[in-house]
Amino acid sequence: MARRPLRFKEPPGITQRKNRAWLDMMIPKAGEQRERFESRFPESDLAPLPVKRGPRVEHADLEKHVLAAVGELLAVHPKVLWAVRINSGAASYEAQTGKFRPIFFHIWVRAPEPMRMADFIGSDTEGRLILMEAKKPSWTKPTDKREEEQAKFLALARGVGARAGFVRSVDDAARLLV
């Protein structure tokens, strides 16, 4: 079977304006035919033109930029023996009962209080645990339950000698490794 060629579909406002412009060229500028044309196809009935979007802008104050930079640092830093990026969260599936059931990507088996996993986990060449939770550059302190639970996990890890903390830039991560 032959494939249909891809066709670009114009917004209705543009198509209507092109058709009106073509008819406008074909009909004399004065007379009965012009009046009929103007009464049947007034400009006020045309669909609106699409809103033109501005260029995409990559904002610097995003956590994704910090995650990428810290990941690159951990991949090459001489003091890092191994490191893993943890994507936490959950998904769901429809069980036989018809209800949706959660699937967790990790489950805390034991914790002294509710905590959240860090974005990066690893070990340095001295055998110390490395835990880093990336935040956007403008972040200052924990403000919600999730961030409080992340802070508890990092504090617990620091209490047993880990290199653990929140990082807002690759420089914060580098200082944590020193």
Buried (B, 14 or more C-beta within 10 A) or exposed (E): EEEEEEEEEEEEEEEBBEEBEEEBEEBEEEEEEEEEBEEEBEEEEBEEEEEEEEEEEEEEEEBEBBBBBBBEBBEEBEBBBEBEBBEEEEEEEEEEEEEEEEEEEEEEEEEEEEBBBBBBBBBBEEEBBBBBBBBBEEBEEBEEEEBBBBBBBBEBBBEEEBBBBBBBBBEBBBEBBE
